[in-house]
Amino acid sequence: MRPIPAFFARLLRDQRGTSLIEMSLILPVLVMLGCGATDLALCYAQGLKLQQAAARTMELAIAAGFKSSMTSTLQSEGATAAGVPSGNVAIDLWLECDGTRQTDYNGSCSGSSPARFASVTITSTYNWMFEQVIPAWNNQPYSVPLKGYAEVRIQ
């Protein structure tokens, strides 16, 4: 009868393997935190890339002496800079007279000086990289819409 309590007492004092058990409990949490941080950093980097591509497109418009006929060139430049299809790049031109937006960019303002504006919007989505690792997440796609936007007053 005595050997069984002595076995349990010896087992309670023995600390070999404790670190292994503790590591096996905490390692999955640390891996998930690392994967999540990596995914967030990549999403942020892609959003920053879109914003920089939009700013670069507007800088090109200003440097080239903007004309309304340049929209397709700017659209392809924005798509190339952002690494997205040209359908994800929208160029908007508008004229403002006394702070009111007009429908015709090439029109004129009666009695006030015109203010012409151009903007570029570049859109994309970021699909979570670790979505494929966790089977429960594969039921529906998890993606984040991203947008880069830049606007400039031309005149």
N, C-alpha and C positions, 0 to 999 in steps of 0.2 A: 503494500500500500504506500509506503514512503517513496518509492522511486518516481511515481507520477508527480506529486507536488514538487519534488526536487527538479524534475525535468522542466516544469513550467517556470520555476524560479530561475533556473539557469538560462532559459529561453528569454526571459524578461531582461536579464542582465546583459545578454549578448547583443552587441550593437553592430556586428558585421552585416553589411548589406543595407543598413538604414539609409545611407546616402543614395544607394541605387533606387530604393523605393521612393524616397523623396523626389529624386530627379525624374523618375517615371511619372510622378503625379504632376510636376510643374512643367516638364518639357513640352507637352502639347499646348499649354497656355502660352508659353514663350514663342513657340513656332507660329501660332495663330496671330499673336501680336506683331511679330516680325513681318509676316505675310501681309497683314492689314496695313502696316506702315509703308511697306513697299508699294502696295497697290495705290494708296492715297498719294504717295510721292509721284508715281507715274501719271496719275490722273491730273495732278496739279501741273506737272511738266507739260502735258499735252495741252492743257488750257492756256498756259503761258505761251506755248508755241503759236497757238491760234491768235492770241492777242498781239504778239510781235509781228506775225504775218499781216494782220490788219493794219498795224501802224506802218509797216514797211510799204504796203500798197498805197497808203495815203501819202507817204513821203515821195514815192515815185510819181504820183499824180501831181504833186506840187512842183517837183524838180523838172518834170517834162512840160510844164506849162499846160495845165489841165484844159482839155476840150471835151465836150460831151460825147464826141465820137470815140473817145478812148475807153469807154466802159468795158468793151470786150477784152481789150488788152489788160486792163486792170483786173478784170475778173480772172483771166488766166494766170496773171502774175500772183494774185492772192492765193489761188488754188495750188500753184506750184510751191509757193513759200510755205503754205500750211500743210501740204501733202494730202489734200482732200480733192474730191472731184469738183469740177468747175460749177456744178449745180449747187454746191454748198456755199458758194460765194455770191452775195447780193450787193450790187452797187446801187446806191440811191442818190439821186440828184434832185435838188429843189431850190427854188427861188423864194426869198422872203421879202415882202414889201411891208415896212412898218411892223415887223414881227409876225406878219401873217403869211403862212405858207401858201404859195401859189401852185397851180397845177403845171404850168409851163416853165421849164427850167430856162429856156432861151428867151422868155418874154421880157418885158420891161415894166418898170414901176412908174406910175404917173404921180408926179409930185414928190417922190422920195427916191433915195438912192437904193439900188438893189443890193441884196445880200445873197450871194450864191453859196450853196453848201454841197458837199459831197460826203457820203459815208460808205463804209464797207462793213458788212457783217459776214463773218465766216463761222459756219456751224459744223459741229462734228459730235460724235458720241464716243464715250470711253466705256468699253466693256471690261468689267472687272476681270483681271488676269486669273485670280484664284477661284473663279466661279466653277471651273471645270474640276477642281480638286475636291470640292465638297458636293457630293451627289444630291443633297437636299436642295441646293441652290439651282440645280439644272431644270427645275420645273418651269421657271420663267426667267427670261434674261434680265440680268441686272445691269443696267447701263446708265450712265450719267450724261445728260446733254451738256455740251460745252459750246461757248460762243466767244469769239473775238470781235471787238467792235472798235472802230476808229472813225472820227468825224473831223472834217476840216472846213473852215470857211475859205472859199476861193476868192471871192470878191467882196 
